[in-house]
């Protein structure tokens, strides 16, 4: 028996395959979602078209075929991907094909037993909470979408136009030249996901891919770009350092549907988007001459506003979830928008996070500076006089009652002291962000896609980060 209602999180609806995420539910949901897209974007799109794509998860292509047939039967024209592809490739295709939007069968970075549905609008980004709430309500009522005439169903390759677009944005020849001359080694851990083969399409044979085969179990861990899941990449970087210490080395990590990124520098240090975003701000302004607002979420590093100020770019802060960044990108000129979990997008592209484009910009920054990523980061820290460490812990609570207790305490009696420090202020844009007396911060919020309590912390050193996160875990468990 299915008990869980369909709820869209920060980016899509996700559920355990065969329990919550079933063929029957998708068949009912997809035509409703297509109808709502038509109501929202019918005047913007030039045709009654829905794009369908998928990642490399278990049964993803079969769910995509079922979804396509259900949407076609409801009277919509459908372009169905003929192979797996990154989510941003479908978002980009929605704009080039003047479609109502795109559906992507993916659970992104979630564990292997999950699958999900991401909905992208005609503008090429995640749809609003208002739109997904309407889909939820109609599904809950048992609404059906019928048509006296079925639409068309055609196959297409989402990689083609997407690849050409990304290659046009960076100096591909300069990167390829650095590889051919032996100055640069690139390693890409695609985590068995949709980024597989991506960088090789752009850069040729000079990319060493790791975990490029399809594995629906993702090697036994979620396809999320975190240090504990990428031992193979660390080994490859260290071996390359031993074999050719004179070379520049870049390691890149992609999540399951290639909209999140992390990196490893030439010394084998993990670099989250908290590090990459400041580097990219500097690169885009200095080397491309771009300008615009830097959009960060509340969980973003304090280094981001300092670097934005250093390069005379305005800053805007949003709740967590790329849809909020996308909304801002539609309102004003944006340089880039990014979140701590690895999603980064660009005002000169689509209002969508794109890991492969981010990877190309990261590589280009290294090649143009002829410096390691770690060196670029340290130089930025020195330039603005800010040094910090960051980490995030995901805590599974015992049950729904435990979650409600945490919520009630945060709402009615939030802590005034954390890890022996007084709380200076508490920001509630998304969750509860406690600023402490030494300017370190702790953010406490619930995941929008998984049953987890997320704890985020930035402090002056790793020891302080550990102290604060340990306090937060003990506090939450003891409630």
C-alpha positions as CSV (number, residue, x, y, z in Angstrom):
1,X,0.0,0.0,0.0
2,X,1.3,3.4,-1.0
3,X,1.1,5.9,1.9
4,X,3.4,8.7,0.9
5,X,1.8,11.5,-1.0
6,X,3.6,13.0,-4.0
7,X,5.6,16.0,-2.7
8,X,8.0,18.0,-4.8
9,X,11.2,19.0,-2.9
10,X,13.8,21.6,-3.8
11,X,14.2,20.0,-7.3
12,X,11.6,17.4,-8.2
13,X,9.7,14.5,-6.7
14,X,11.6,11.5,-5.6
15,X,10.7,8.1,-4.1
16,X,11.8,4.6,-3.6
17,X,11.3,2.5,-6.7
18,X,8.3,0.1,-6.5
19,X,7.2,1.6,-3.2
20,X,6.5,5.3,-3.8
21,X,7.9,5.6,-7.3
22,X,5.8,3.3,-9.5
23,X,4.8,3.1,-13.2
24,X,1.1,3.6,-12.3
25,X,1.8,6.8,-10.4
26,X,4.1,8.2,-13.1
27,X,1.4,7.4,-15.7
28,X,-1.1,9.5,-13.8
29,X,1.3,12.3,-12.7
30,X,3.0,13.0,-16.1
31,X,-0.1,14.1,-18.1
32,X,-1.1,16.4,-15.1
33,X,2.3,17.9,-15.1
34,X,2.3,18.5,-18.8
35,X,-1.1,20.1,-18.6
36,X,0.1,22.5,-15.9
37,X,3.1,23.3,-17.9
38,X,0.9,24.2,-20.9
39,X,-1.2,26.5,-18.7
40,X,1.9,28.3,-17.3
41,X,4.0,28.4,-20.5
42,X,1.6,28.0,-23.4
43,X,2.0,31.6,-24.5
44,X,5.8,31.3,-24.2
45,X,6.3,28.1,-26.1
46,X,5.8,27.8,-29.8
47,X,4.5,24.3,-29.8
48,X,2.7,21.7,-27.7
49,X,5.9,19.9,-27.0
50,X,7.3,18.1,-23.9
51,X,10.9,16.8,-23.8
52,X,11.7,13.6,-22.0
53,X,15.1,12.5,-20.7
54,X,16.6,10.2,-18.2
55,X,19.8,9.3,-16.3
56,X,21.4,5.8,-15.8
57,X,19.4,4.6,-12.8
58,X,17.7,1.3,-12.6
59,X,14.7,1.3,-15.0
60,X,15.1,5.0,-15.8
61,X,14.7,4.5,-19.6
62,X,11.7,2.3,-19.1
63,X,10.1,4.9,-16.8
64,X,10.9,7.5,-19.5
65,X,9.2,5.5,-22.2
66,X,6.1,5.0,-20.0
67,X,6.1,8.7,-19.2
68,X,6.4,9.6,-22.9
69,X,3.5,7.4,-23.9
70,X,1.3,8.7,-21.2
71,X,2.0,12.3,-22.1
72,X,1.5,11.5,-25.8
73,X,-1.8,9.9,-25.1
74,X,-2.9,13.1,-23.3
75,X,-2.5,15.0,-26.6
76,X,1.0,16.4,-26.2
77,X,3.9,16.1,-28.7
78,X,6.9,14.4,-27.2
79,X,10.6,14.3,-28.0
80,X,12.1,11.3,-26.1
81,X,15.8,11.1,-25.6
82,X,17.5,8.2,-27.4
83,X,20.1,7.9,-24.7
84,X,20.9,9.0,-21.1
85,X,21.9,12.6,-20.8
86,X,22.7,15.3,-18.2
87,X,19.6,17.0,-16.8
88,X,20.9,20.4,-18.0
89,X,21.0,19.1,-21.5
90,X,17.3,18.6,-21.3
91,X,16.8,22.0,-19.7
92,X,18.8,23.6,-22.6
93,X,16.8,21.6,-25.2
94,X,13.6,23.0,-23.7
95,X,14.8,26.5,-24.8
96,X,16.1,25.6,-28.2
97,X,13.1,23.5,-29.1
98,X,10.6,26.1,-27.9
99,X,9.0,23.4,-25.8
100,X,6.5,23.8,-22.9
101,X,9.2,22.2,-20.8
102,X,11.1,19.0,-20.0
103,X,10.7,16.0,-17.7
104,X,13.8,14.2,-16.5
105,X,13.6,10.8,-14.9
106,X,16.3,11.0,-12.3
107,X,16.9,11.0,-8.6
108,X,20.1,13.0,-8.9
109,X,22.4,12.3,-6.0
110,X,19.9,10.2,-3.9
111,X,20.6,6.5,-3.0
112,X,20.3,3.8,-5.7
113,X,16.8,2.6,-4.7
114,X,15.3,6.1,-5.5
115,X,14.1,7.4,-8.8
116,X,12.4,10.7,-9.4
117,X,10.9,13.2,-11.8
118,X,12.4,16.7,-12.4
119,X,10.2,19.2,-14.1
120,X,11.8,22.0,-16.2
121,X,10.0,25.0,-17.6
122,X,10.0,26.5,-21.1
123,X,12.7,29.0,-19.9
124,X,15.2,26.1,-19.2
125,X,15.2,25.9,-15.4
126,X,13.4,24.4,-12.5
127,X,9.7,25.4,-12.1
128,X,8.3,27.3,-9.2
129,X,6.9,25.9,-6.0
130,X,3.5,27.4,-7.1
131,X,3.5,25.2,-10.2
132,X,4.5,22.0,-8.4
133,X,2.0,22.6,-5.7
134,X,-0.7,22.8,-8.4
135,X,0.5,19.4,-9.8
136,X,0.4,17.9,-6.3
137,X,-3.1,19.1,-5.7
138,X,-4.5,17.8,-9.0
139,X,-2.8,14.4,-8.4
140,X,-4.2,14.2,-4.9
141,X,-7.7,14.9,-6.2
142,X,-7.3,12.1,-8.8
143,X,-7.6,14.4,-11.8
144,X,-7.1,12.9,-15.2
145,X,-6.0,14.5,-18.5
146,X,-7.7,13.2,-21.6
147,X,-7.5,14.0,-25.3
148,X,-9.5,12.9,-28.3
149,X,-6.3,12.9,-30.3
150,X,-2.9,11.6,-29.3
151,X,0.2,13.7,-29.9
152,X,3.3,12.6,-31.7
153,X,6.3,10.8,-30.3
154,X,9.8,11.3,-31.8
155,X,13.3,10.3,-30.6
156,X,16.1,12.9,-30.3
157,X,19.7,13.1,-29.1
158,X,19.9,15.8,-26.3
159,X,23.7,15.7,-26.4
160,X,24.2,17.3,-29.9
161,X,23.0,20.9,-29.5
162,X,24.1,20.9,-25.8
163,X,27.6,19.9,-26.6
164,X,28.0,22.5,-29.3
165,X,26.7,25.2,-26.9
166,X,29.1,24.3,-24.1
167,X,32.1,24.1,-26.4
168,X,31.3,27.6,-27.7
169,X,31.7,29.1,-24.2
170,X,35.3,28.2,-23.4
171,X,38.6,28.2,-25.2
172,X,38.5,24.5,-26.1
173,X,41.6,24.7,-28.4
174,X,43.7,26.2,-25.5
175,X,42.7,23.4,-23.2
176,X,43.3,20.8,-25.8
177,X,46.7,22.3,-26.5
178,X,47.7,22.1,-22.8
179,X,46.7,18.4,-22.7
180,X,48.6,17.6,-25.9
181,X,51.7,19.4,-24.7
182,X,51.7,17.3,-21.5
183,X,51.0,20.3,-19.3
184,X,47.6,19.2,-18.0
185,X,46.0,15.9,-16.8
186,X,42.3,15.8,-16.3
187,X,40.5,13.1,-14.3
188,X,36.7,12.9,-14.2
189,X,34.8,10.7,-11.7
190,X,31.4,10.5,-13.3
191,X,30.1,8.2,-10.5
192,X,28.4,5.9,-13.0
193,X,26.1,8.7,-14.0
194,X,24.9,10.8,-16.8
195,X,28.1,12.8,-17.2
196,X,29.8,9.7,-18.6
197,X,31.5,10.5,-21.8
198,X,30.8,14.2,-21.5
199,X,34.2,15.8,-21.1
200,X,35.6,13.5,-23.8
201,X,33.0,14.8,-26.2
202,X,34.5,18.3,-25.7
203,X,38.2,17.7,-25.1
204,X,38.9,14.4,-26.9
205,X,41.0,11.6,-25.6
206,X,42.9,13.6,-23.0
207,X,40.4,12.9,-20.2
208,X,40.7,9.9,-17.8
209,X,37.3,8.9,-16.8
210,X,36.7,7.0,-13.5
211,X,33.5,4.9,-12.8
212,X,32.2,5.5,-16.3
213,X,30.4,2.2,-16.6
214,X,26.7,2.0,-15.9
215,X,26.1,0.6,-12.4
216,X,22.6,1.1,-11.0
217,X,24.0,0.6,-7.5
218,X,26.6,3.4,-8.0
219,X,29.4,1.3,-6.4
220,X,27.4,0.9,-3.2
221,X,26.9,4.6,-2.3
222,X,24.9,7.5,-3.5
223,X,26.2,9.3,-6.6
224,X,26.9,12.5,-4.6
225,X,30.2,14.4,-5.0
226,X,31.5,14.0,-1.5
227,X,35.0,13.0,-0.4
228,X,34.0,9.7,1.1
229,X,32.6,8.4,-2.2
230,X,35.6,9.2,-4.5
231,X,38.6,7.1,-3.3
232,X,39.4,6.2,-6.9
233,X,39.8,9.8,-7.9
234,X,42.1,10.6,-4.9
235,X,44.3,7.6,-5.8
236,X,44.5,8.7,-9.5
237,X,45.5,12.2,-8.6
238,X,48.2,11.1,-6.1
239,X,49.6,8.6,-8.7
240,X,49.7,11.3,-11.3
241,X,51.5,13.6,-8.9
242,X,54.1,10.9,-8.3
243,X,54.5,10.0,-12.0
244,X,54.5,13.6,-13.4
245,X,54.9,16.1,-10.7
246,X,55.5,18.9,-13.2
247,X,52.0,18.6,-14.7
248,X,48.9,20.5,-13.7
249,X,46.3,18.1,-12.4
250,X,42.6,18.6,-12.2
251,X,40.1,16.1,-10.7
252,X,36.4,16.6,-11.3
253,X,33.4,14.9,-9.7
254,X,29.8,14.8,-11.1
255,X,26.6,13.6,-9.4
256,X,24.2,11.1,-10.9
257,X,22.5,13.5,-13.4
258,X,25.4,15.9,-13.9
259,X,24.0,19.0,-12.4
260,X,26.3,19.1,-9.4
261,X,30.1,19.3,-9.3
262,X,33.1,19.1,-7.0
263,X,36.8,19.0,-7.7
264,X,40.1,17.7,-6.4
265,X,43.2,19.9,-6.8
266,X,46.6,18.7,-8.0
267,X,47.8,17.9,-4.4
268,X,44.8,15.7,-3.7
269,X,42.6,18.2,-1.7
270,X,38.9,18.0,-2.1
271,X,37.3,21.2,-3.3
272,X,33.5,21.7,-2.9
273,X,31.6,24.4,-4.6
274,X,32.2,26.5,-1.6
275,X,35.8,26.7,-3.0
276,X,35.0,26.5,-6.7
277,X,32.4,29.4,-6.8
278,X,34.9,32.0,-5.6
279,X,37.4,30.7,-8.2
280,X,34.8,30.9,-10.9
281,X,33.7,34.4,-9.9
282,X,37.3,35.6,-10.4
283,X,37.8,33.7,-13.7
284,X,34.6,34.9,-15.3
285,X,35.2,38.5,-14.5
286,X,39.0,38.6,-15.2
287,X,39.2,36.3,-18.2
288,X,35.8,36.5,-19.8
289,X,34.9,40.1,-18.9
290,X,31.5,39.0,-17.6
291,X,29.6,41.0,-15.0
292,X,26.4,40.6,-13.0
293,X,25.0,39.6,-9.7
294,X,26.5,36.7,-7.7
295,X,23.6,34.7,-6.3
296,X,24.3,32.4,-3.3
297,X,22.1,30.4,-1.0
298,X,22.2,30.8,2.8
299,X,24.5,27.8,3.1
300,X,27.1,29.4,0.9
301,X,30.5,30.4,2.2
302,X,31.2,33.8,3.6
303,X,34.1,33.9,1.1
304,X,31.6,34.4,-1.8
305,X,30.4,37.9,-0.9
306,X,34.0,39.0,-0.2
307,X,35.2,37.8,-3.6
308,X,32.2,39.3,-5.3
309,X,33.0,42.6,-3.6
310,X,36.6,42.3,-4.5
311,X,35.6,42.1,-8.2
312,X,32.9,44.8,-7.8
313,X,29.9,42.5,-8.4
314,X,26.6,42.8,-6.5
315,X,25.4,39.9,-4.3
316,X,22.0,38.4,-3.6
317,X,21.1,35.6,-1.2
318,X,18.3,33.0,-1.5
319,X,16.8,30.0,0.2
320,X,18.4,26.6,-0.6
321,X,17.3,25.0,-3.8
322,X,18.4,26.0,-7.3
323,X,14.9,27.0,-8.3
324,X,15.3,30.1,-6.1
325,X,18.5,31.0,-7.9
326,X,16.8,30.3,-11.2
327,X,14.0,32.7,-10.3
328,X,16.6,35.4,-9.6
329,X,18.4,34.7,-12.9
330,X,15.1,35.4,-14.7
331,X,14.8,38.8,-12.9
332,X,18.2,40.4,-13.4
333,X,21.6,40.1,-15.0
334,X,23.5,37.4,-13.1
335,X,27.2,36.5,-13.3
336,X,26.7,33.1,-11.7
337,X,24.4,31.5,-9.1
338,X,25.6,28.6,-6.9
339,X,24.8,26.5,-3.9
340,X,27.1,24.6,-1.4
341,X,25.8,21.2,-2.6
342,X,27.6,21.6,-6.0
343,X,25.0,23.3,-8.2
344,X,26.4,26.2,-10.2
345,X,24.8,28.0,-13.1
346,X,25.6,31.0,-15.3
347,X,23.8,34.1,-16.5
348,X,25.2,33.6,-20.1
349,X,23.7,30.1,-20.3
350,X,20.4,28.9,-18.9
351,X,18.9,29.5,-15.5
352,X,20.0,26.0,-14.4
353,X,23.0,24.4,-12.7
354,X,25.3,22.7,-15.1
355,X,28.2,20.6,-13.9
356,X,29.8,20.0,-17.3
357,X,29.9,23.7,-18.1
358,X,31.3,24.3,-14.6
359,X,34.0,21.7,-15.3
360,X,35.0,23.4,-18.5
361,X,35.3,26.8,-16.8
362,X,37.3,25.2,-13.9
363,X,39.7,23.6,-16.4
364,X,39.9,26.8,-18.4
365,X,40.8,28.8,-15.2
366,X,43.6,26.4,-14.4
367,X,45.0,26.6,-18.0
368,X,44.8,30.3,-18.3
369,X,46.4,31.0,-14.9
370,X,48.9,28.1,-15.3
371,X,48.3,27.4,-11.6
372,X,46.8,24.6,-9.6
373,X,43.2,25.0,-8.3
374,X,44.5,25.0,-4.7
375,X,46.9,27.9,-5.5
376,X,44.0,29.9,-7.1
377,X,41.9,29.4,-3.9
378,X,44.7,30.4,-1.5
379,X,45.4,33.5,-3.6
380,X,41.8,34.6,-3.3
381,X,41.8,34.0,0.4
382,X,44.9,36.1,0.8
383,X,43.4,38.9,-1.4
384,X,40.3,39.3,0.8
385,X,41.9,38.3,4.1
386,X,39.4,35.5,4.9
387,X,40.3,31.9,5.8
388,X,37.8,29.2,6.8
389,X,36.9,25.6,6.8
390,X,33.5,24.1,6.0
391,X,31.6,20.8,6.3
392,X,28.1,19.4,6.3
393,X,26.6,16.5,8.2
394,X,23.4,14.7,7.3
395,X,21.6,13.2,10.3
396,X,18.9,10.6,10.1
397,X,16.4,11.1,12.9
398,X,14.7,8.1,14.6
399,X,11.2,8.8,13.4
400,X,8.7,11.5,12.5
401,X,8.1,12.4,16.1
402,X,11.8,13.1,16.5
403,X,11.7,15.4,13.5
404,X,8.7,17.3,14.9
405,X,10.5,17.7,18.3
406,X,13.4,19.3,16.5
407,X,11.1,21.6,14.5
408,X,9.3,22.7,17.6
409,X,12.4,23.5,19.6
410,X,13.9,25.5,16.6
411,X,10.7,27.4,16.3
412,X,9.9,28.1,20.0
413,X,13.1,27.8,21.9
414,X,16.1,27.9,19.6
415,X,19.6,27.6,21.3
416,X,21.2,30.7,22.6
417,X,24.5,29.1,23.0
418,X,26.2,26.6,20.6
419,X,29.5,24.8,21.5
420,X,30.2,27.3,24.3
421,X,29.6,30.3,22.1
422,X,26.9,32.9,22.3
423,X,24.5,33.2,19.3
424,X,24.7,36.7,17.8
425,X,21.8,36.3,15.5
426,X,19.6,33.8,13.7
427,X,18.7,34.0,10.0
428,X,15.5,32.1,8.9
429,X,15.5,32.5,5.1
430,X,15.7,28.7,5.0
431,X,16.0,26.7,8.2
432,X,17.9,28.3,11.1
433,X,21.3,29.9,10.5
434,X,23.0,30.7,13.8
435,X,25.8,33.2,13.7
436,X,28.2,32.8,16.6
437,X,30.3,35.2,18.5
438,X,33.5,34.4,16.5
439,X,31.6,34.8,13.2
440,X,31.4,31.1,12.6
441,X,27.9,29.8,11.7
442,X,25.7,26.7,12.0
443,X,22.8,26.1,9.7
444,X,20.1,23.6,10.7
445,X,17.4,22.6,8.2
446,X,15.5,19.6,6.9
447,X,16.2,18.1,3.5
448,X,13.6,18.8,0.8
449,X,14.1,15.5,-0.9
450,X,15.2,13.0,1.8
451,X,14.2,12.2,5.5
452,X,17.3,13.9,6.8
453,X,18.3,16.8,9.1
454,X,21.1,18.7,7.4
455,X,23.7,20.5,9.6
456,X,26.0,23.0,7.8
457,X,29.0,24.8,9.4
458,X,31.7,27.2,8.4
459,X,34.4,28.2,11.0
460,X,37.9,29.5,11.1
461,X,39.5,26.0,11.2
462,X,38.6,22.3,10.9
463,X,38.7,21.7,14.6
464,X,36.1,24.4,15.2
465,X,33.9,23.0,12.5
466,X,34.1,19.5,14.0
467,X,33.3,20.9,17.5
468,X,30.2,22.8,16.3
469,X,28.9,19.9,14.1
470,X,29.4,17.4,17.0
471,X,27.5,19.7,19.3
472,X,24.7,20.0,16.8
473,X,24.3,16.3,16.3
474,X,24.3,15.6,20.1
475,X,21.7,18.4,20.6
476,X,19.4,17.1,17.9
477,X,19.6,13.5,19.1
478,X,19.0,14.5,22.7
479,X,15.7,16.3,22.0
